[in-house]
Amino acid sequence: MVDVLGAIQNAISIVQKLRTVAKKIEHAELNTLLADLSNELADARMEAAELKTKLAEALSEKEELRGRLDTRSSATPVLDGKVYRFEGEEGRFCTGCFDGRQKKSRVTKLPKGFRSSIGTWECPICKATY
Ligand SMILES: [Zn+2]
């Protein structure tokens, strides 16, 4: 992949050198054109930086969506009491995390003293008890 920001930065450096040379020959039109070119390159650099940020965000979002799709297609939960279990996987899983965000969060069993009042299982991610 071409480093667009690097290429634009190199072009800006070249224009700055040209402006130094142009000042010595005192050609008004050439100086004006080089100033315009310098401004255009600065705009292009800013635009390229914004596009780079947007591309990174889009790629990150794509990966997250792909992860959700993989989870969704490879897993059909079975309700076991108030929590889910998945074929071939150990443990029980949070229904809230899976239904809301397609994340498999393995729940942990609460100590016996707590179970009767708030539930048997706790999700370490969303802190729900079941
Ligand atoms: Zn959860």
Backbone and ligand atoms as CSV (ligand in chain L), in Angstrom:
chain,resi,resn,atom,element,x,y,z
A,1,MET,N,N,0.847,-1.195,0.000
A,1,MET,CA,C,0.000,0.000,0.000
A,1,MET,C,C,0.883,1.245,0.000
A,2,VAL,N,N,0.540,2.175,-0.836
A,2,VAL,CA,C,1.309,3.418,-0.933
A,2,VAL,C,C,1.048,4.264,0.306
A,3,ASP,N,N,2.117,4.828,0.851
A,3,ASP,CA,C,1.971,5.720,2.000
A,3,ASP,C,C,1.592,7.102,1.473
A,4,VAL,N,N,0.303,7.351,1.389
A,4,VAL,CA,C,-0.200,8.597,0.800
A,4,VAL,C,C,0.275,9.805,1.607
A,5,LEU,N,N,0.187,9.698,2.926
A,5,LEU,CA,C,0.611,10.839,3.759
A,5,LEU,C,C,2.094,11.140,3.568
A,6,GLY,N,N,2.906,10.073,3.463
A,6,GLY,CA,C,4.343,10.252,3.250
A,6,GLY,C,C,4.622,10.898,1.901
A,7,ALA,N,N,3.913,10.461,0.870
A,7,ALA,CA,C,4.093,11.018,-0.477
A,7,ALA,C,C,3.708,12.493,-0.504
A,8,ILE,N,N,2.609,12.833,0.154
A,8,ILE,CA,C,2.180,14.236,0.194
A,8,ILE,C,C,3.199,15.076,0.967
A,9,GLN,N,N,3.700,14.510,2.070
A,9,GLN,CA,C,4.706,15.241,2.861
A,9,GLN,C,C,5.961,15.495,2.035
A,10,ASN,N,N,6.377,14.507,1.237
A,10,ASN,CA,C,7.542,14.684,0.359
A,10,ASN,C,C,7.282,15.785,-0.660
A,11,ALA,N,N,6.068,15.787,-1.235
A,11,ALA,CA,C,5.704,16.814,-2.215
A,11,ALA,C,C,5.741,18.200,-1.571
A,12,ILE,N,N,5.274,18.304,-0.333
A,12,ILE,CA,C,5.296,19.590,0.382
A,12,ILE,C,C,6.746,20.059,0.582
A,13,SER,N,N,7.623,19.125,0.925
A,13,SER,CA,C,9.040,19.474,1.104
A,13,SER,C,C,9.647,19.985,-0.208
A,14,ILE,N,N,9.294,19.323,-1.306
A,14,ILE,CA,C,9.813,19.737,-2.615
A,14,ILE,C,C,9.313,21.144,-2.956
A,15,VAL,N,N,8.034,21.406,-2.709
A,15,VAL,CA,C,7.464,22.727,-2.997
A,15,VAL,C,C,8.158,23.796,-2.153
A,16,GLN,N,N,8.454,23.460,-0.886
A,16,GLN,CA,C,9.141,24.446,-0.042
A,16,GLN,C,C,10.524,24.785,-0.609
A,17,LYS,N,N,11.226,23.767,-1.121
A,17,LYS,CA,C,12.533,24.029,-1.746
A,17,LYS,C,C,12.368,24.881,-2.998
A,18,LEU,N,N,11.334,24.554,-3.789
A,18,LEU,CA,C,11.072,25.330,-5.007
A,18,LEU,C,C,10.750,26.789,-4.670
A,19,ARG,N,N,10.019,26.998,-3.569
A,19,ARG,CA,C,9.680,28.370,-3.177
A,19,ARG,C,C,10.933,29.162,-2.809
A,20,THR,N,N,11.873,28.471,-2.155
A,20,THR,CA,C,13.139,29.131,-1.797
A,20,THR,C,C,13.897,29.537,-3.064
A,21,VAL,N,N,13.937,28.620,-4.036
A,21,VAL,CA,C,14.607,28.907,-5.312
A,21,VAL,C,C,13.877,30.030,-6.045
A,22,ALA,N,N,12.534,29.965,-6.057
A,22,ALA,CA,C,11.738,30.946,-6.794
A,22,ALA,C,C,11.909,32.356,-6.225
A,23,LYS,N,N,12.094,32.463,-4.903
A,23,LYS,CA,C,12.273,33.793,-4.291
A,23,LYS,C,C,13.534,34.469,-4.819
A,24,LYS,N,N,14.551,33.635,-5.083
A,24,LYS,CA,C,15.819,34.183,-5.573
A,24,LYS,C,C,15.674,34.770,-6.972
A,25,ILE,N,N,14.828,34.152,-7.802
A,25,ILE,CA,C,14.672,34.687,-9.172
A,25,ILE,C,C,13.555,35.721,-9.262
A,26,GLU,N,N,12.842,35.932,-8.138
A,26,GLU,CA,C,11.823,36.982,-8.029
A,26,GLU,C,C,10.846,36.989,-9.197
A,27,HIS,N,N,10.214,35.852,-9.417
A,27,HIS,CA,C,9.190,35.743,-10.458
A,27,HIS,C,C,7.840,35.677,-9.749
A,28,ALA,N,N,7.071,36.752,-9.805
A,28,ALA,CA,C,5.829,36.881,-9.039
A,28,ALA,C,C,4.835,35.761,-9.339
A,29,GLU,N,N,4.623,35.479,-10.616
A,29,GLU,CA,C,3.632,34.455,-10.984
A,29,GLU,C,C,4.054,33.074,-10.478
A,30,LEU,N,N,5.343,32.777,-10.615
A,30,LEU,CA,C,5.861,31.490,-10.134
A,30,LEU,C,C,5.677,31.374,-8.615
A,31,ASN,N,N,5.973,32.455,-7.888
A,31,ASN,CA,C,5.793,32.446,-6.433
A,31,ASN,C,C,4.336,32.209,-6.047
A,32,THR,N,N,3.424,32.871,-6.764
A,32,THR,CA,C,1.998,32.710,-6.485
A,32,THR,C,C,1.564,31.264,-6.738
A,33,LEU,N,N,1.998,30.720,-7.873
A,33,LEU,CA,C,1.624,29.341,-8.208
A,33,LEU,C,C,2.172,28.348,-7.183
A,34,LEU,N,N,3.396,28.576,-6.738
A,34,LEU,CA,C,3.977,27.673,-5.745
A,34,LEU,C,C,3.260,27.795,-4.399
A,35,ALA,N,N,2.828,29.003,-4.052
A,35,ALA,CA,C,2.065,29.190,-2.814
A,35,ALA,C,C,0.732,28.453,-2.913
A,36,ASP,N,N,0.075,28.566,-4.077
A,36,ASP,CA,C,-1.194,27.852,-4.286
A,36,ASP,C,C,-0.983,26.341,-4.185
A,37,LEU,N,N,0.080,25.861,-4.833
A,37,LEU,CA,C,0.387,24.429,-4.808
A,37,LEU,C,C,0.629,23.956,-3.369
A,38,SER,N,N,1.331,24.767,-2.615
A,38,SER,CA,C,1.607,24.439,-1.220
A,38,SER,C,C,0.311,24.322,-0.420
A,39,ASN,N,N,-0.610,25.252,-0.640
A,39,ASN,CA,C,-1.901,25.210,0.062
A,39,ASN,C,C,-2.709,23.973,-0.334
A,40,GLU,N,N,-2.714,23.678,-1.634
A,40,GLU,CA,C,-3.451,22.496,-2.113
A,40,GLU,C,C,-2.899,21.213,-1.492
A,41,LEU,N,N,-1.580,21.125,-1.395
A,41,LEU,CA,C,-0.961,19.932,-0.806
A,41,LEU,C,C,-1.284,19.828,0.691
A,42,ALA,N,N,-1.334,20.971,1.369
A,42,ALA,CA,C,-1.683,20.946,2.792
A,42,ALA,C,C,-3.109,20.431,2.960
A,43,ASP,N,N,-4.031,20.882,2.092
A,43,ASP,CA,C,-5.413,20.391,2.135
A,43,ASP,C,C,-5.458,18.884,1.866
A,44,ALA,N,N,-4.693,18.453,0.862
A,44,ALA,CA,C,-4.673,17.031,0.499
A,44,ALA,C,C,-4.147,16.188,1.654
A,45,ARG,N,N,-3.138,16.709,2.363
A,45,ARG,CA,C,-2.571,15.977,3.500
A,45,ARG,C,C,-3.620,15.815,4.607
A,46,MET,N,N,-4.368,16.889,4.862
A,46,MET,CA,C,-5.398,16.827,5.898
A,46,MET,C,C,-6.505,15.839,5.505
A,47,GLU,N,N,-6.917,15.913,4.246
A,47,GLU,CA,C,-7.974,15.021,3.749
A,47,GLU,C,C,-7.519,13.555,3.828
A,48,ALA,N,N,-6.259,13.302,3.431
A,48,ALA,CA,C,-5.729,11.935,3.469
A,48,ALA,C,C,-5.669,11.411,4.902
A,49,ALA,N,N,-5.317,12.292,5.850
A,49,ALA,CA,C,-5.257,11.870,7.253
A,49,ALA,C,C,-6.652,11.501,7.755
A,50,GLU,N,N,-7.657,12.303,7.364
A,50,GLU,CA,C,-9.033,11.995,7.766
A,50,GLU,C,C,-9.493,10.669,7.167
A,51,LEU,N,N,-9.170,10.456,5.884
A,51,LEU,CA,C,-9.562,9.206,5.225
A,51,LEU,C,C,-8.893,8.001,5.882
A,52,LYS,N,N,-7.633,8.184,6.281
A,52,LYS,CA,C,-6.908,7.101,6.937
A,52,LYS,C,C,-7.600,6.722,8.254
A,53,THR,N,N,-8.028,7.733,9.012
A,53,THR,CA,C,-8.740,7.493,10.268
A,53,THR,C,C,-10.062,6.783,10.015
A,54,LYS,N,N,-10.810,7.278,9.004
A,54,LYS,CA,C,-12.103,6.664,8.695
A,54,LYS,C,C,-11.933,5.216,8.228
A,55,LEU,N,N,-10.878,4.965,7.442
A,55,LEU,CA,C,-10.618,3.602,6.971
A,55,LEU,C,C,-10.319,2.679,8.150
A,56,ALA,N,N,-9.506,3.157,9.088
A,56,ALA,CA,C,-9.176,2.346,10.266
A,56,ALA,C,C,-10.436,2.031,11.066
A,57,GLU,N,N,-11.319,3.023,11.213
A,57,GLU,CA,C,-12.569,2.806,11.940
A,57,GLU,C,C,-13.449,1.784,11.220
A,58,ALA,N,N,-13.534,1.919,9.880
A,58,ALA,CA,C,-14.365,1.000,9.093
A,58,ALA,C,C,-13.836,-0.430,9.173
A,59,LEU,N,N,-12.500,-0.587,9.123
A,59,LEU,CA,C,-11.907,-1.927,9.210
A,59,LEU,C,C,-12.164,-2.542,10.581
A,60,SER,N,N,-12.061,-1.723,11.614
A,60,SER,CA,C,-12.307,-2.206,12.964
A,60,SER,C,C,-13.761,-2.650,13.124
A,61,GLU,N,N,-14.671,-1.843,12.586
A,61,GLU,CA,C,-16.100,-2.180,12.653
A,61,GLU,C,C,-16.392,-3.462,11.875
A,62,LYS,N,N,-15.743,-3.599,10.725
A,62,LYS,CA,C,-15.929,-4.810,9.911
A,62,LYS,C,C,-15.491,-6.054,10.686
A,63,GLU,N,N,-14.335,-5.969,11.367
A,63,GLU,CA,C,-13.845,-7.106,12.147
A,63,GLU,C,C,-14.806,-7.470,13.273
A,64,GLU,N,N,-15.358,-6.437,13.928
A,64,GLU,CA,C,-16.290,-6.701,15.015
A,64,GLU,C,C,-17.541,-7.398,14.483
A,65,LEU,N,N,-18.050,-6.917,13.340
A,65,LEU,CA,C,-19.246,-7.518,12.745
A,65,LEU,C,C,-18.979,-8.950,12.287
A,66,ARG,N,N,-17.786,-9.177,11.730
A,66,ARG,CA,C,-17.421,-10.533,11.313
A,66,ARG,C,C,-17.395,-11.467,12.519
A,67,GLY,N,N,-16.834,-10.966,13.627
A,67,GLY,CA,C,-16.784,-11.750,14.862
A,67,GLY,C,C,-18.176,-12.105,15.347
A,68,ARG,N,N,-19.098,-11.129,15.266
A,68,ARG,CA,C,-20.475,-11.383,15.686
A,68,ARG,C,C,-21.129,-12.428,14.800
A,69,LEU,N,N,-20.871,-12.327,13.483
A,69,LEU,CA,C,-21.453,-13.293,12.543
A,69,LEU,C,C,-20.936,-14.695,12.829
A,70,ASP,N,N,-19.606,-14.806,13.076
A,70,ASP,CA,C,-19.011,-16.115,13.369
A,70,ASP,C,C,-19.648,-16.717,14.610
A,71,THR,N,N,-19.790,-15.880,15.641
A,71,THR,CA,C,-20.398,-16.358,16.887
A,71,THR,C,C,-21.816,-16.820,16.630
A,72,ARG,N,N,-22.559,-16.003,15.880
A,72,ARG,CA,C,-23.964,-16.278,15.634
A,72,ARG,C,C,-24.152,-17.572,14.844
A,73,SER,N,N,-23.340,-17.745,13.806
A,73,SER,CA,C,-23.556,-18.897,12.931
A,73,SER,C,C,-23.054,-20.195,13.554
A,74,SER,N,N,-22.051,-20.111,14.448
A,74,SER,CA,C,-21.489,-21.346,14.993
A,74,SER,C,C,-22.164,-21.762,16.289
A,75,ALA,N,N,-23.131,-20.995,16.727
A,75,ALA,CA,C,-23.667,-21.288,18.042
A,75,ALA,C,C,-25.180,-21.145,18.097
A,76,THR,N,N,-25.815,-22.205,18.502
A,76,THR,CA,C,-27.234,-22.132,18.801
A,76,THR,C,C,-27.386,-22.495,20.269
A,77,PRO,N,N,-27.759,-21.523,21.071
A,77,PRO,CA,C,-27.810,-21.795,22.509
A,77,PRO,C,C,-29.020,-22.629,22.905
A,78,VAL,N,N,-28.851,-23.352,23.973
A,78,VAL,CA,C,-29.953,-24.101,24.573
A,78,VAL,C,C,-30.169,-23.506,25.957
A,79,LEU,N,N,-31.414,-23.136,26.249
A,79,LEU,CA,C,-31.701,-22.561,27.556
A,79,LEU,C,C,-31.642,-23.658,28.615
A,80,ASP,N,N,-30.824,-23.422,29.643
A,80,ASP,CA,C,-30.649,-24.389,30.719
A,80,ASP,C,C,-30.956,-23.654,32.022
A,81,GLY,N,N,-32.166,-23.758,32.475
A,81,GLY,CA,C,-32.591,-22.942,33.608
A,81,GLY,C,C,-32.699,-21.499,33.140
A,82,LYS,N,N,-31.890,-20.604,33.727
A,82,LYS,CA,C,-31.919,-19.197,33.323
A,82,LYS,C,C,-30.711,-18.804,32.484
A,83,VAL,N,N,-29.803,-19.766,32.243
A,83,VAL,CA,C,-28.590,-19.468,31.468
A,83,VAL,C,C,-28.547,-20.347,30.213
A,84,TYR,N,N,-27.604,-20.049,29.322
A,84,TYR,CA,C,-27.446,-20.825,28.099
A,84,TYR,C,C,-26.326,-21.847,28.254
A,85,ARG,N,N,-26.435,-22.908,27.502
A,85,ARG,CA,C,-25.296,-23.799,27.290
A,85,ARG,C,C,-25.185,-24.016,25.792
A,86,PHE,N,N,-23.984,-24.341,25.347
A,86,PHE,CA,C,-23.739,-24.563,23.923
A,86,PHE,C,C,-23.194,-25.962,23.725
A,87,GLU,N,N,-23.683,-26.606,22.678
A,87,GLU,CA,C,-23.245,-27.954,22.339
A,87,GLU,C,C,-21.719,-28.004,22.235
A,88,GLY,N,N,-21.104,-28.934,22.959
A,88,GLY,CA,C,-19.662,-29.121,22.853
A,88,GLY,C,C,-18.823,-28.128,23.631
A,89,GLU,N,N,-19.457,-27.243,24.398
A,89,GLU,CA,C,-18.676,-26.285,25.185
A,89,GLU,C,C,-18.975,-26.432,26.666
A,90,GLU,N,N,-17.928,-26.355,27.467
A,90,GLU,CA,C,-18.093,-26.484,28.908
A,90,GLU,C,C,-18.664,-25.210,29.505
A,91,GLY,N,N,-19.392,-25.372,30.580
A,91,GLY,CA,C,-19.872,-24.220,31.332
A,91,GLY,C,C,-21.222,-23.719,30.849
A,92,ARG,N,N,-21.667,-22.657,31.513
A,92,ARG,CA,C,-22.933,-22.012,31.164
A,92,ARG,C,C,-22.625,-20.579,30.761
A,93,PHE,N,N,-23.554,-19.972,29.994
A,93,PHE,CA,C,-23.267,-18.663,29.416
A,93,PHE,C,C,-24.397,-17.669,29.688
A,94,CYS,N,N,-24.026,-16.407,29.714
A,94,CYS,CA,C,-24.951,-15.311,30.021
A,94,CYS,C,C,-25.931,-15.093,28.859
A,95,THR,N,N,-27.226,-15.116,29.181
A,95,THR,CA,C,-28.237,-14.897,28.135
A,95,THR,C,C,-28.242,-13.439,27.678
A,96,GLY,N,N,-28.038,-12.528,28.630
A,96,GLY,CA,C,-28.056,-11.100,28.293
A,96,GLY,C,C,-26.938,-10.730,27.330
A,97,CYS,N,N,-25.727,-11.211,27.598
A,97,CYS,CA,C,-24.590,-10.911,26.725
A,97,CYS,C,C,-24.789,-11.513,25.336
A,98,PHE,N,N,-25.306,-12.736,25.284
A,98,PHE,CA,C,-25.458,-13.385,23.983
A,98,PHE,C,C,-26.606,-12.776,23.183
A,99,ASP,N,N,-27.742,-12.555,23.829
A,99,ASP,CA,C,-28.892,-12.011,23.107
A,99,ASP,C,C,-28.671,-10.557,22.690
A,100,GLY,N,N,-27.993,-9.797,23.538
A,100,GLY,CA,C,-27.819,-8.383,23.247
A,100,GLY,C,C,-26.623,-8.061,22.383
A,101,ARG,N,N,-25.498,-8.784,22.577
A,101,ARG,CA,C,-24.267,-8.402,21.882
A,101,ARG,C,C,-23.601,-9.564,21.142
A,102,GLN,N,N,-24.261,-10.733,21.109
A,102,GLN,CA,C,-23.725,-11.927,20.459
A,102,GLN,C,C,-22.363,-12.314,21.029
A,103,LYS,N,N,-22.164,-12.044,22.336
A,103,LYS,CA,C,-20.913,-12.410,23.000
A,103,LYS,C,C,-21.186,-13.584,23.928
A,104,LYS,N,N,-20.297,-14.582,23.844
A,104,LYS,CA,C,-20.417,-15.711,24.756
A,104,LYS,C,C,-19.644,-15.380,26.027
A,105,SER,N,N,-20.361,-15.082,27.095
A,105,SER,CA,C,-19.723,-14.796,28.385
A,105,SER,C,C,-20.034,-15.942,29.322
A,106,ARG,N,N,-18.979,-16.662,29.722
A,106,ARG,CA,C,-19.166,-17.807,30.618
A,106,ARG,C,C,-19.499,-17.295,32.021
A,107,VAL,N,N,-20.618,-17.767,32.572
A,107,VAL,CA,C,-21.021,-17.330,33.905
A,107,VAL,C,C,-20.312,-18.184,34.959
A,108,THR,N,N,-20.162,-17.600,36.147
A,108,THR,CA,C,-19.527,-18.328,37.250
A,108,THR,C,C,-20.568,-18.599,38.329
A,109,LYS,N,N,-20.379,-19.708,39.026
A,109,LYS,CA,C,-21.306,-20.081,40.082
A,109,LYS,C,C,-21.026,-19.245,41.332
A,110,LEU,N,N,-22.086,-18.691,41.906
A,110,LEU,CA,C,-21.934,-17.895,43.121
A,110,LEU,C,C,-21.688,-18.807,44.313
A,111,PRO,N,N,-21.007,-18.305,45.347
A,111,PRO,CA,C,-20.838,-19.108,46.566
A,111,PRO,C,C,-22.207,-19.471,47.150
A,112,LYS,N,N,-22.289,-20.610,47.799
A,112,LYS,CA,C,-23.586,-21.127,48.256
A,112,LYS,C,C,-24.402,-20.142,49.093
A,113,GLY,N,N,-23.751,-19.391,49.974
A,113,GLY,CA,C,-24.450,-18.448,50.835
A,113,GLY,C,C,-25.227,-17.385,50.073
A,114,PHE,N,N,-24.793,-17.034,48.847
A,114,PHE,CA,C,-25.425,-15.970,48.072
A,114,PHE,C,C,-26.538,-16.468,47.163
A,115,ARG,N,N,-26.485,-17.733,46.810
A,115,ARG,CA,C,-27.344,-18.256,45.753
A,115,ARG,C,C,-28.832,-18.013,45.947
A,116,SER,N,N,-29.340,-18.274,47.151
A,116,SER,CA,C,-30.786,-18.205,47.317
A,116,SER,C,C,-31.326,-16.785,47.114
A,117,SER,N,N,-30.556,-15.766,47.526
A,117,SER,CA,C,-31.091,-14.410,47.468
A,117,SER,C,C,-31.002,-13.786,46.080
A,118,ILE,N,N,-29.890,-13.947,45.360
A,118,ILE,CA,C,-29.752,-13.242,44.082
A,118,ILE,C,C,-29.610,-14.148,42.863
A,119,GLY,N,N,-29.510,-15.433,43.042
A,119,GLY,CA,C,-29.397,-16.328,41.903
A,119,GLY,C,C,-28.272,-17.310,42.100
A,120,THR,N,N,-28.023,-18.133,41.085
A,120,THR,CA,C,-26.986,-19.162,41.170
A,120,THR,C,C,-25.742,-18.769,40.387
A,121,TRP,N,N,-25.949,-18.023,39.298
A,121,TRP,CA,C,-24.849,-17.699,38.383
A,121,TRP,C,C,-24.631,-16.194,38.321
A,122,GLU,N,N,-23.381,-15.812,38.040
A,122,GLU,CA,C,-23.085,-14.401,37.805
A,122,GLU,C,C,-22.252,-14.265,36.543
A,123,CYS,N,N,-22.598,-13.248,35.720
A,123,CYS,CA,C,-21.823,-12.968,34.507
A,123,CYS,C,C,-20.686,-12.012,34.878
A,124,PRO,N,N,-19.426,-12.394,34.591
A,124,PRO,CA,C,-18.306,-11.511,34.935
A,124,PRO,C,C,-18.234,-10.272,34.037
A,125,ILE,N,N,-18.945,-10.315,32.912
A,125,ILE,CA,C,-18.896,-9.180,31.975
A,125,ILE,C,C,-19.950,-8.140,32.312
A,126,CYS,N,N,-21.235,-8.544,32.323
A,126,CYS,CA,C,-22.305,-7.566,32.571
A,126,CYS,C,C,-22.804,-7.573,34.009
A,127,LYS,N,N,-22.263,-8.455,34.833
A,127,LYS,CA,C,-22.566,-8.543,36.271
A,127,LYS,C,C,-24.012,-8.971,36.578
A,128,ALA,N,N,-24.727,-9.480,35.576
A,128,ALA,CA,C,-26.084,-9.959,35.826
A,128,ALA,C,C,-26.022,-11.249,36.631
A,129,THR,N,N,-27.045,-11.480,37.440
A,129,THR,CA,C,-27.122,-12.741,38.171
A,129,THR,C,C,-28.349,-13.495,37.684
A,130,TYR,N,N,-28.222,-14.808,37.667
A,130,TYR,CA,C,-29.311,-15.663,37.170
A,130,TYR,C,C,-29.614,-16.762,38.183
L,1,ZN,ZN,ZN,-23.453,-11.014,30.676
